[in-house]
Structures are given as C-alpha cells and as structure tokens.
Amino acid sequence: MNNPAVSADVRRSNLSLVLRHIEACGPCARTEIAAATGLVHASVTALVADLLARGLVEEAGAAASGGRGRPRRLLRLLPGRVWTVAVHVSREHVHLWGADLAGIAVHTDRVRHEAPFGDPGAMAASIAEVVARAVVRADGAHLGRVVIAVPGPVIEGRVGAAIGFGWEVTDLAALVAGHLPGLRAPVEVVNDASVAALAEYHALAAAGSGHPDTVVYVKGDTGVGGGLLIGGRIHHGSHGMAGEIGHVPVSLDGPRCKCGSRGCLVTHLGLHALTAAAGMDPLIPGQDTAAARVELDRRLRAGDLRAVAALDGAGHALGAALLAVASAADVGEAILGGYLADWAPWLIPGIDARLTGRRTEIPGVGFTVSVGVLGADATLHGAVQAGRERILDDPTTVPACGGREAPTAG
C-alpha cells in the first residue's frame, strides 16, 4: 500500500532537488533538469508545475534545441518570491537583513536595543520591532523564516547561558513570536559564531581557498566566540557549545571570567582586555564599544607601542587556545573573524610563536591561520544562508500564489 507520509517525503525531496538545480544552474530546460537529477521527464514536468504555482521559478524564454525539435523552454529562480529575515543580536545593537531567495539583502535595519542586562524580554521586544518593519517592507513576498543569531550556546532551539547578556536558559524564539501575533513564519534561533563560521568557510572556498576536514572559527564581537566545522558542516557538540573557544583556559591563575573559570581566552582577547592592556580608558558596562574599537585600531595603525604589545600578548593567548583545540579535535585551520580579522597583522606573530614548536616537532601535521573576508557581516550572511537552506530543502513551505492549489508532484 502507498504510505502517504513516505510519498510526501519523496515529493519534498524531489522538489528540493529540482529547485536547487534551477537555483544553481538556471536558466535551464526541463530536459537538462531530468538529465542532471536522474528524474524521469514526466516527474520533472509535474515538479516544475508545482514550483511555478508557488512562484519560486518562472519561465525565462526559449533556447534552440540544437536540432529539429521544438525550442527548449528555460526556467530560472524567482528570488523575490520569498524572504529570509536574518537578525544578529550584539551587546549594543539589533541588526537585520531581509534577503531574497538568492541570498541578496534587499532590506537592512539596525537599532540600539537598550535591553537591560539579564532581561531577554526587552531584547525580544527590540527584535520584534525590526522584524515587524521588515514584514511591511517585504510587500507581499512570502516570509519564509526568521533566523535570530545570538552569542551563546543554542540547545534544542533555546538559548543556553548567554553570559554576555546575563540570561539563563531562554526560549527567545517564543518571546519574539509573542510580540508578533500575526507572524506566520517560523522563528529559529542559532549561535552567531557557528553561522558566521559557515559563511566564512564558503566565502573563502569561493575565493579559491581549500580547507582541511576540521576547521575552527574564532571571532571578536560581543565577546570571543567560535564555531567548529567538520566536513564543511557545523558541529554543535553534546550541549551546543562546540567551538566556544573564548572559554578555553589559557592561564591557570589568570583573571576571573564571567563563566566561573579563570584565565579564559576572552579575558585576554576580549575588547575589554585589549583596551585595558593598550592603556585606554576602561570600558563601562553597557557602553557602545564602536568608539573604543575605532580608537584601538587608530593606535595600532599609528604604531602605538602599548597597543601593539597588547595585541601581541593576545596573539600568544590565542595561539595557546588554538593549540588546545587542535590537540583535542585535530583541527587543521583557524579562520579569524570580526575584529580579529581586522587586527590579524598584529595577532598572527604571537599565534605563530605559539605554533612554531608544534609545527617543528610534528611537521606532517599542518595548521594554517586564515583571515575571514566577510567582516562584521559574516553572522548575517550565515543566518541568511541558514534560512535559505530551510526553504530550498522544503519548497512546500511556500504556499501557491494567488490562493491556487499547487499541483501534486511526483
């Protein structure tokens, strides 16, 4: 007997297969799709009819068949049909991109959230405010998903202990959805460094940089975050904390960390630690850190001795943490992101000094340090990609246009 659940799964899988091919290779003809996917031509015809009804693809003219046959009707992605709303929450701001199905940001927004320490409800209200504006701006496009990237472990969809915000386990998605009762799109919460890691990994690959099997990403932003990639996929670990390199201890008697330990990498590499070591005024809790970053950057580029020494010492601490991660997970590459990418010229000498001994004694075990190319937008790029992947994986989440029923596809 035919199992409806299995049939629905097969249909979703086949729709995804066809849509992904059109997205990657279009404009293309149905015959080309059949040849590339292995699906029979009748199934491709039905699947394309479904995607046309949902407004995900459109006819894009015709091309000569190369023989006496009829011209081939070409198909291409219709990216404006669906939006992903990507939100990046930092200590001071909520940043938002509304991106189409091609991953292009067509709407941006940013607010200073003023959320008190320890109050996720206030943060949720600020997030809902910018999401609501994005919904209006979408102007009829289907809102496929809202992806919220936060600095902290995400366990089964909930934010774990977000130390920088003073949150305990928090269902941030539910809090945001509660402020948007008319929102039909699913709300998903992800770790900011993990999605940034994936975005930088693919951006560097597109630029021609190959990667080893296991890669760690380290970024400076709200604090010091990270992500671990194995085989090009995010590895979350047992508790959603894989790659949280900011809390790798690098000094047994170092400064006390908010996580309860001592000498964590963030106490040497975080912006508070760097500005203090550079002789700058201490950062006040809740203070906008942008001005401090600009000033530290100015001092570094002017050759200020204290600033340069601060980054060199931080590079040694980062090198020690990378050695620990490399020993535990056999990591072959570290990608620096956020302000670490901006200040890589001053960090890498200290990192290399720590790695020299390992490289000399075990020359066959390579370890490279790469610099990210997406800058402060890496997390938003990653969150957009996460939302796009959900839609490309299951096109049936997009309703048919104009109230029409999408045809049954095999």
VEXPA-318294 format. One record per atom (N, C-alpha, C, O, CB): x, y, z. Coordinates in steps of 0.05 Angstrom, whole numbers, plus 5000, padded with zeros to 4 digits. Atoms other than C-alpha are relative to their C-alpha. Glycine has a CB too. Layout:
REM residues N
XYZ;...
***
This chain:
REM residues 410
501749765000;500050005000;501850255000;504050265011;498150005025;498549755001;502250714987;499950145027;497750185038;498850184978;499849864974;504651065050;500050304995;501950404983;502549915016;500149725006;502451795047;502350165011;503350354998;497450125011;497849864988;507952025094;502649974983;504150164979;500549915029;497650055016;513351695052;499750154973;501750264963;500449704995;500449865025;510251974988;500550305003;501750424985;497249954990;499649724995;510252675018;503050065003;504050274993;498550105025;497249964996;517552605038;501549984973;503350144967;501249795019;498850035026;519452364968;499450254983;501250354969;499049754985;500849765016;515652954937;501750245009;502750394993;497050055004;498449784991;519153454982;502949984991;504150174982;499950015031;497250055009;525953144966;500350064971;502350194963;500849725006;499849955029;524653164891;499650304993;501050404976;498049834986;500349715005;522053884893;502650155007;503450334993;497650115017;497549884992;528354074931;502249964979;503750144973;500949905027;498050075020;532653714880;499850184975;501850284965;499849714993;500449845024;529554084822;500550305005;501850434989;497149964990;499749724994;529354764856;503050075004;503950274994;498550075025;497249954996;536654714877;501550004973;503450164970;501249795019;498750005026;538654534806;499550264985;501350384973;499249764983;500749755014;534955134777;501550245014;502550415000;497050055001;498649784985;537955584832;502950014993;504150224990;499649965030;497250015006;544955344816;500750034971;502850144964;501249755011;499350025028;544655254741;498250154980;498850164956;500049714992;501949875019;538855664713;501250244987;503250354997;497650075015;502350125013;536455874665;500749734988;502949694976;499050194978;499650275011;535755144645;497449884992;495249975001;501549825021;502450125011;530854704608;499349755017;500949645031;500449924971;500950244986;526754124636;501649764993;502249595010;497049954994;498350235009;530853634595;502650005015;503749795022;500450004970;497549984986;537153884628;499749935030;501449805041;501250294998;500550074972;534053824697;499749695003;500849585022;497450145010;500350294999;532053104682;502649864998;503249675013;498149914978;497450125004;539052934658;501750035025;503249855033;501450124976;498349944977;542353254719;499149865025;500749795042;500250305004;501150114975;537652974772;499549704999;499249575020;497550155008;500750285003;536152284744;497149955002;496249725001;501449845021;502950034999;528652414749;499049974972;500150074953;498750245014;501250045026;524252194692;498750264991;497950435008;497949775000;501049755010;521652744647;497250075009;496650305015;500150004969;502849944991;514352674668;500150105028;498550295035;498349744998;499849904973;516352764741;501050295001;500050465015;501849825017;499049725001;520453384724;497950194992;497750415003;502550014981;502249835009;514553674687;498150075022;497350305026;498549874976;501849964978;510053574747;501250175022;499950355034;499049745011;498749864979;515153834796;500450304993;500150485009;502849885006;499749735010;516554454754;497350155002;497250385009;501150014972;502649884998;509054584751;499450095028;498250305033;497849814989;500449944971;508854564827;501650255007;500550445020;500849765017;498349774993;514655054833;499050264986;499250474998;502949944992;501249765013;511455524782;497650105015;497250345018;499349934971;502449924985;504955514821;500750145026;499350325035;498349765006;499149874975;508755704884;501550264995;502250405014;501749815016;498649755006;512156284848;503049995005;504350205006;498850225015;497150034994;519156004863;501750014975;504050094976;500549755015;498549995025;521155954790;498150134979;495750154983;501049724990;501549885022;518956274725;501249924973;503549854971;499950315002;499150055027;519356154650;501850234992;501350474998;497649974981;498049795007;525356524622;500649994970;503050024962;502649965016;499650005029;524356484547;500749734990;500349525004;502250194993;499450265013;526655944500;502750014987;503850224982;497949944978;497450035013;533055684470;499849794979;498349604982;502349945021;500150205021;534355304407;500849725011;502549705028;501950084977;499550274990;534354554417;502549874988;503349664998;497649824994;497650115012;540354434373;499449804978;501249694966;501749875020;500950185021;536354014325;497550094987;497050334985;499749715011;502549925013;529654004291;497750025020;495550105013;499349794979;502149994980;525753954356;499150285007;500250484998;500849855025;501049744991;521754504389;502150145018;503750005030;497349965015;498249854982;525655054425;499549915030;497349855038;499650304998;500250084972;527154884498;499050245016;500150465014;502749905011;500949794982;523255294549;501850015025;502149815039;497049965008;498149974978;528055564601;498650085026;496650225025;502250204993;501049934973;526855634676;502150135016;504550075013;498949745014;498149874982;530056084727;498750055027;496250065029;501150264988;500949944973;529456234801;498650275000;499550454986;502349995020;501349754996;524656784821;500650085029;498950035047;496849984994;499149964972;528457024883;498350185017;498250155041;502750115000;501649814984;523757584904;497549885012;496150015027;499250234983;502450124990;518157094919;500249955030;498249965044;499549744986;499750084971;521056904988;502250175012;504350225001;500649705002;498049864984;524757295041;500849835024;499249685035;498950275010;499150084974;529057055098;500750255016;502050435005;502549814998;499349774983;529457555155;502249905020;501749725036;497650115016;497850084983;536257485189;500650225020;500750465013;502649954983;499549814979;537557825256;502549925015;502949695023;497550005020;497550054985;544257895291;499850185025;499650425023;502650064984;500249864974;543958085365;502850045011;504249845016;498149865020;497549954986;550158425394;499550135027;497150175034;501950184982;500349894974;551358725461;498650285000;497250355019;502650035015;501249735001;549059415437;497850024980;496050194983;502150194993;501849965022;545059315373;498549754991;499449534997;501550124977;501350215015;540058905335;500350074971;499350294962;496949975009;499649965028;542058845262;498149814985;497849584993;503049964991;501850165016;537158585209;500650024971;501150244960;497150075006;500050015029;537558375137;497549854991;496849645002;502549864988;502150155014;531558195095;501149924973;501850094956;497450174996;498750105024;534357755040;498249834983;496549684993;502649845007;501750165017;531257434979;501249724998;503249655011;499850134972;499150285001;532056704959;502749974986;503949754988;497949844984;497350015011;538456864921;502150085021;504550075016;500250194976;498149934978;541457094988;500850304999;502750375013;502449844999;499449725003;541557834968;498550165021;496050145022;499550104971;501349834980;540058325024;498650234986;499950404974;502050115022;501649795013;534458774998;498850205020;497650395012;497849884983;501049824979;532659105064;501949975024;502649745032;497149935008;498350014977;537159285123;498850185022;497450385016;502950084994;501049854978;535559555192;501949965023;503349765025;497049925008;498350024977;539259695256;498950185022;498350415016;503050074993;500849834977;537159945325;501849945024;502849725027;497049955007;498750044974;540660045391;497949905019;495950045024;501450275010;502250124986;536659585435;499650095028;497350085038;500449715000;500349904973;537959875505;498849795019;497749865040;498250245000;501150214982;535959205535;501749975025;504149955023;499949724985;498550034976;537959165608;501349735003;500349534992;498250055025;498750254995;542858635629;498249815015;496949885035;502650045017;501650204987;539157995647;497050014993;495449885005;500250035029;502849985007;532658185612;499549924971;499650094953;499050295004;500450085027;531357765550;497450104988;497150124964;500149704998;502549905010;524258025545;500350274986;499150314966;498050035023;499549755013;526758725529;501449964973;500950114954;501650195019;498750055025;531358445477;498149894979;498249974955;502349795004;502050115018;525658045446;498250224988;497550214965;498249805014;501649785010;521558685441;501550164978;500350244958;499250195023;498449855020;527259035403;500249844974;500049954952;502750065011;499950175024;527958445356;497450004985;497350034961;500749715008;502650005013;520458425343;499550274986;498250274965;497849965021;500449735013;520559175327;501250004972;499950104953;501350225017;498749995027;525559085269;498849794982;498749834957;503049975003;501350205017;522258445245;497450104989;496850064966;499649745016;502649895009;515458795242;500450194977;498950194958;498650145023;499449825022;518559335198;500749854975;500049934953;502250205008;499250165023;521558805153;497649874987;497549854962;502049795008;502450125011;514858465145;498550204982;497650134960;498149905022;501349795016;511859125120;501650054974;500550084953;499750265016;498349955023;517859235074;499949784980;500349824956;502950045010;500050235018;517158535044;497850034979;498149934957;499549745016;502049925019;510858795010;499049774983;499249784958;501150224982;501350225015;507458144991;501849764995;500749544989;499150104974;498350235002;513557694988;499449815023;498749915045;503150085000;500450194978;512757055028;502350015019;504749985011;499649724988;497950004980;516657095093;500449715008;498849595022;499250175025;499550294996;519856405096;501049935028;500249725038;502049914980;498850074974;523656435161;501250255013;502350434999;502049784998;498549814984;526256895216;502249865014;501649685030;498150175019;497750144987;533256685238;501450215017;502450415008;502049894978;498849814980;535957025301;502749885009;502749665021;498150055024;497450094992;543456955314;500850145025;500950385027;502150044977;499349894974;545657045386;502749905009;503549685002;497849935021;497450094989;552357005423;499549835024;499349935047;501850245006;500450194978;551356385466;499249734989;498249724966;497850115019;500750265010;550155645460;497049984996;495450095011;500949785020;502850045006;543555435429;499549705002;500749544987;499250114972;500650284994;540754775455;497149954995;495450055009;500849935029;502750075007;534554485424;498350244995;496050265005;498749825021;501549765007;532455165398;499950225021;498950435015;497349934993;500049804979;533455525464;502850115005;504849965001;498949885026;497449894993;539055995484;500849895027;499349905046;499950325000;499050104975;543355685537;500950245017;499650455016;502449814996;499149794983;547256105586;501450214983;503850184977;501949905023;498849785016;548456755547;501350195021;500150385030;497950154983;498649874979;553657015595;500250304995;499950465014;502849885004;499749725006;554757675560;497450165004;497550415007;500950044972;502549864996;547357845567;498749955027;496750075035;498049914978;501150074973;546157545636;497549844999;495849865016;499550265015;502450175002;540957055611;500649725009;502849615006;499149994971;500050284996;539556365636;498749874976;498450004956;498549925027;501250145023;536255845590;497550164992;495750215009;499349715007;502149815010;531556275547;498949904974;500349844955;501150284997;501350065025;526456105494;499550264985;497350374985;497349845005;500249745013;527956725454;498150004977;496850204972;502850094991;501850015023;524156495393;497150045009;495650194996;500349734986;502749974990;517756435434;499550295009;497350405005;499449805022;500349724991;518857125465;499650194977;497950364978;502550085017;500349825023;519757455398;497349954986;495950144979;502349954980;502650075013;513757085367;497750115016;495650195005;499749704997;502249904984;509557315426;499550304995;497350395000;500749965029;500449725007;510658035405;498950044971;498250264963;502650155002;500949995028;508557865333;497849804995;498249604981;502449954981;502150205001;501857505338;499149934971;498149724967;497650095016;500850065027;500557565263;502249874983;501749814960;499150254987;497850115015;507257275243;499649704995;499149555013;502750045015;500450285007;506556615205;502649854996;502749614996;498349984975;497450135006;513856485191;501249885025;500949995047;502050214989;498650124977;517756015237;502250185009;503550324993;501149724993;497849854988;522656355284;502149805010;501449625026;499050195022;497850194992;529355995293;502250165012;502950385003;501049844975;497749884987;535056165340;502549834995;502449594997;499550045030;497550145006;542255995321;502250145015;502050375023;500549994970;497649884988;549056115351;501450184979;501850094956;502049785010;499049815020;552156725318;502749924988;503149954964;500350275013;497450075010;559256465313;499949764981;501549744963;501949955023;500250245017;557155795283;499150074972;500249974953;498149805013;500949935027;553356105225;502050184987;502350174962;497250145001;497949845012;558856615215;502349824990;503449874969;501150215021;497950185008;563856045212;499349874973;501049854956;500349785021;500850135025;559855705157;500150204977;501050134955;497249885003;500049805021;559156355118;502950064991;503550084967;498750265009;497249945006;566656505122;501349764985;502949794967;501650075025;498950245012;568355785104;499349994970;501149934954;498949745014;500850005027;564355825040;501050244984;501650214960;496949994998;498949775014;566656525023;502949964993;503750044971;499750265018;497250055006;573956325028;500349784978;502049804961;501549915025;499950215020;572555694987;499350124972;500650044952;498049775007;500849875025;569156124933;502350164989;502650204965;497550175003;497749845008;575456554932;502449824992;504549934985;500850195022;497850185009;579655934917;501649875022;503549735017;501850144983;498550124978;581955734987;498849735007;496549715014;499950195024;500950264991;581554995003;500149985030;501350155043;501749784987;500250034971;580054755073;500649715008;499949524993;497350085011;499750284990;582254145114;497349915010;495350065010;502149995023;502550114992;576853695142;498950145025;496450185027;500349705006;500949884974;576554035211;501150285003;503550335001;500849825024;499349715000;576554795218;498750135025;496450075031;499050144974;501149844978;575655255278;499950294991;501750394978;501749975026;500449715006;572955965270;500050155026;498750065046;497450054984;499849844975;574556495322;499350294992;500550404974;502849985013;500649725007;571357185321;499850175025;499150085047;497350014985;500349804979;571657805364;497750184993;497650314972;502650165004;502349835005;565058175371;498850075027;499950245041;497849854982;501149964973;560558165433;502049915021;502450055041;497349865003;497850104983;565957745466;501949864981;502649984960;498949805022;498450165019;570257205435;498549744996;498349575014;503049955012;501550245006;566156675401;501449834980;503549904969;497250084989;498750185019;567656095356;498149794990;495949755001;502449875012;501550225011;565055525315;501849784990;504149844982;498150094977;498450235009;567554835296;498649884976;496249814978;500449795023;501150125024;566554565226;501449744994;503949724994;500350194976;498950265007;567553835208;498849924973;496349894971;499549785022;501150065026;566953645135;498350214988;496450154973;498549745001;501549775011;564254335119;497350045013;495750205003;499649964971;502549974986;558454265168;500550085029;502550005041;498349734999;499749914972;557354585236;499849765018;498049595016;497850215007;500150214980;559054115293;499250135027;500650305037;502849855003;501149874976;554854305354;501049885026;500950025046;497049994999;499250134976;557553805404;497749905016;495449905007;501650195017;502150124983;553653495462;498150215011;495750145017;501249855022;501749804987;550954155490;499950264984;499350474995;501050065028;500149765016;551254635432;502350195004;502250424996;497550155005;497849834992;557954905456;502649944985;504750054992;500449995029;497650065015;562954605407;501150264986;499550414974;499549784979;498749765012;567855145384;499950255017;500950465008;498650064974;500149764982;566655615443;502850055011;503350015035;497949965023;497149974993;574055775443;500550235019;502550235033;501650054975;499649784982;573056415482;500349925029;501350075046;497850194998;499950104973;572455995545;501949775004;501749615022;497349925010;497850194996;578555555534;502050145019;502950365013;501449934973;498149874982;583155705595;502850004988;503849794979;500049855027;497349985010;589955955573;502050095022;504450105017;500150204977;498349934977;592656175642;498649915025;496449995031;500650305001;501250124977;591355785706;499350215022;497450185036;501749785011;500449804979;591956395751;499150274988;499650484999;502550045017;500749755014;589156905701;497550135012;496550045033;499549944972;502349864990;583357385710;497549825002;497249644987;499450244982;502550154997;576657115734;498250074977;497950304969;498750065027;501849975023;571757005677;497149995010;496649875030;500649794978;502850014993;564257105679;498949724999;496849665011;498450184981;500950275002;563556365662;500549845026;499649625029;501249864977;499450134975;566256195732;502849895001;503749805022;498149785005;497350105001;573155985710;502050235001;501350465005;500549834974;497949805000;579856345708;501649984975;502049764964;501849985025;498150005022;584356555652;498949914973;500549824956;502349835007;501150075027;579556415594;501150194979;501950414985;496950025001;498949845022;581756665526;498750284999;500050474993;499549864974;501449755002;576457215528;501150215019;501050455014;497049975005;498849814981;579957525589;502650114990;503750305002;500449865027;497549905012;586057635545;499450134972;500850314964;502049784997;500549935028;582857735476;497550174996;497150284975;499949754983;502449835002;576258075491;500650294998;502850375006;498149945024;499549715005;575558815475;500750145027;502350325027;497750134987;499449874975;575459005549;502949955008;504350145017;498249885022;497250064993;582158645560;501950144981;504050244990;500449694998;498249875020;585258925496;500350305005;502550415005;499149954972;499949714996;583459645510;501550075027;502950265028;497250135001;498649954975;585859595582;503049964997;504650125006;499049815022;497150055004;592559285561;501350224982;503750274984;500449734987;499049785017;593259845509;500250275014;501050465002;498350024975;499949754985;592660375563;497750184995;497950425001;502550144994;502349845005;585860615542;498250015024;498549855043;498549904975;501949984977;580260835589;498349745001;497649634981;498150244996;501650254997;576460225617;497250034987;496050254989;499749935029;502750005011;570060045581;498049975022;498349805040;499749774979;502150014980;563860165622;497849804991;497149814967;498850285006;502150185008;558459615622;497750154987;496850364997;498949845024;502149875015;553159805571;501050214980;499450314964;498150125019;498949805018;557860285535;500249894972;500849664968;502850105010;499750085028;557760265459;503049974995;504650154999;498750224980;497150065003;564359935441;501150094973;503550074969;500449705003;499049935027;564760205370;502250215002;504250194988;497750114983;498049794998;568660825391;502649895010;504849975001;499050235019;497650124989;573560405431;501549844978;503949854977;499349825024;498750155021;574759955371;501450194980;503750134972;497949834984;498849815018;576060555326;502550115011;504550144997;498050234994;497649884988;580960855375;502349805002;504649864997;499350105028;497950204999;584760205386;501149944972;503549914969;498949735012;499150045027;585060105311;501850234991;503950184979;497649974981;498349775007;587860805303;502749985012;504850035000;498650275009;497450024986;593260685355;501749784988;504149814985;499549945030;498550225012;595260025323;501350094974;503650044969;498249764995;499049925026;595960335254;502050235002;503650284984;497750084982;498149794995;599860915284;502649895013;504550045017;498850225017;497650124988;604860425315;500250055029;502450025040;502450104986;499949964971;603060575387;501049755014;500049535010;497150085011;498650234989;607660135428;498249835019;498349595019;502550095015;501650154981;602659945483;497849854985;497149624992;498750205020;502150145016;597159785432;501249764986;500049544986;498750194980;498750225014;601959355391;500749775020;500349545013;502550094985;499350204980;604358995454;497549855010;497649615015;501550135023;502550124991;597158875476;499149784980;498249574988;497850215004;500950205020;595458525410;502049774998;501249544992;499750144973;498150215001;601958135411;499549805022;499649565018;502950115001;500650174977;600457865480;497449844996;497249615003;499850155026;502550135006;593357705458;500449784979;499149574980;497950204991;499450205020;596157335398;501249755012;500649535004;501950114979;498950234986;600256895444;497849845014;497849595014;502250095021;502350144986;593956735485;498349854980;497549634985;498350215016;501650135020;590056585422;501549754989;500349554984;499350194977;498450235010;595756135397;499849775020;499649535011;502850084996;500250214980;595455745463;497349864998;497249625000;500550125028;502750115002;587955655456;499749834975;498549614975;497950225000;500150155025;588655425384;501549745002;500649534991;501150174977;498550254996;593854915404;498349805016;498349565009;502650055015;501750184984;589054635456;497849884983;497249644985;498850155024;502250105017;583354585405;501149814979;499949614973;498550244987;498850175020;587954295353;500749725011;500449524998;502550134988;499350264988;590353755401;497549835006;497649595004;501550055026;502450154992;583253565422;498449914975;497249704976;498350175018;501850065022;579853585354;501549974973;500249944952;498050224997;498350035024;585653525304;499250214979;498850144955;499749724988;500749775018;583854205274;502350064982;504650064991;499150255016;497949935019;587754385211;500150294992;502150374979;499749834976;500149725008;585755105202;498450165020;496450075031;498850034972;501549814985;583555705242;499350244982;501150344968;501650105026;500949775015;579456265210;499550225020;497950185038;497549944982;500449774982;579756945244;497850184989;497850254965;502650165005;502249835009;573457375241;499550235019;500850255040;497549844997;500549764984;570558015269;502450185003;503950214983;499049915028;497749824997;575658495298;502649855000;504849974996;499850165025;497650165002;580657915299;501150004972;503550004967;499549715010;499249985028;580757935223;501250274994;503350294980;497649944981;498949735004;581858695224;502850035011;504450165000;498150205012;497549964986;587658625272;501849764997;503749725013;499550055029;498350235005;590657985244;502950064997;504549905008;499049854975;497149955002;597358315226;501450025026;503849975028;500450254984;498849974974;598558455299;499649755018;501149725037;498850245014;500550244985;595757795325;501749764991;502649605006;497149934999;498850245011;598957295278;502949955009;503649725012;500050024970;497350074989;606257385302;499949855026;501449675030;501650265003;500250144974;604157175372;498949724996;499849535009;498250165019;501150265006;599956605344;502249814989;502549594998;497650024980;497950165012;605756355302;502149925020;503249705019;501350164977;498050074979;610556395361;499149765016;500749605024;500550245018;501150224984;605955915399;499949744983;500349524994;497250065010;500350245017;605155445339;502649894990;502749674980;498250074977;497550085012;612455415319;501049735010;501949574995;502150215006;499050254989;614354855367;498549764989;499849564982;499850015030;501650225010;608654405345;500649954971;500949724962;497050065004;499550035028;609954545272;502849884995;503249734976;499850274986;497250105004;617454385281;500149705008;501449544994;501950165017;499850274989;616553745322;498349804984;499049574982;499349995029;501850185015;610753465281;499550134973;497350234968;497349955015;500349855025;611953755211;497849904982;496850054965;502650004986;502150115018;606853295178;497250085008;495350044993;500149715000;502649914991;601153585219;499850304995;500750465011;499649935031;500149725007;599554235185;497850155016;495850045024;499450034971;502049824987;595854825218;500450274988;502550404990;500450015031;499949735013;594255455179;498150195014;496250115026;499349974970;501749794989;591356115201;499150174976;500750284962;501550175022;501149855022;586656455151;498550245012;497650245035;498149834983;501449764991;583357135155;497350014985;497350004960;501750264994;502649985012;575857195142;499750244982;501250444985;497950015022;500349795020;573357625085;497350155002;496950344987;500349884972;502749894999;566257795106;499750225021;497650355022;498049785006;500149784980;567858275163;497849965020;497149745028;499850264986;502150004980;562458465212;497449874991;495749815007;499550285009;502550115011;557058195166;500049694998;498049584988;499550124972;499950295003;559257465170;497749865013;496649675001;502649905012;502350134986;553857285220;497450034985;495949844982;499750115028;502449965016;548357595178;500049834975;498049724967;499650294993;499850185023;550957235116;499349725008;497849584993;502850014988;500550274991;550756585155;497149955007;496049745001;501749935023;502950034993;543756705183;498250004976;496349844975;499250225019;501550005025;541156865114;500249724987;498349614978;501050224980;499650275012;544256215088;498549795014;497349615002;503049944999;501550204985;541155815144;497050014993;495749804989;500350055030;502849975008;534256095126;499549904972;497549764967;499150285003;500350095028;535255975051;500049694999;498549574984;502250114983;499750295001;537355255064;497449865008;496649664997;502349915018;502550124991;530855105101;497950014978;496449824974;498950155025;501949975022;526755365042;500849824976;499149694965;499850294990;499150175022;530955014989;499749715007;499249544989;503050064994;500450284992;530454375030;497149914998;496549684992;501049965029;502950075000;522854405032;498450234987;497350405001;499049955029;501649795013;519554844979;497049995006;495650195001;500449974970;502950014994;512654605002;499350195023;496950245028;499249725008;500649804980;513255115059;499150264988;498050435002;502450045018;500849755014;511955655007;497249944987;497049764971;502150094979;502750055011;504455694990;499850084971;501450244961;497950155016;500549935028;501855734919;499150294999;497950405018;497849824988;500649725003;500956434893;497050044994;495749874982;501650134977;502849935007;494056764890;497949805009;495849794997;499850044971;502050194990;490656224930;499749754984;498049584991;497550135003;500250245016;491755694877;501249765015;503049795031;501450044973;498950254989;492954974898;502449924983;502349924958;497949785001;497850115015;499854724879;499449724991;498249565006;502750015018;500750275011;499254114834;501649795015;503849845025;500549994971;498550234989;501253434860;502449944983;502149914958;498149765004;497550065015;508453284840;501149745010;501049675034;502150235003;498950264993;511852604839;502950035008;504249835015;499849814978;
***
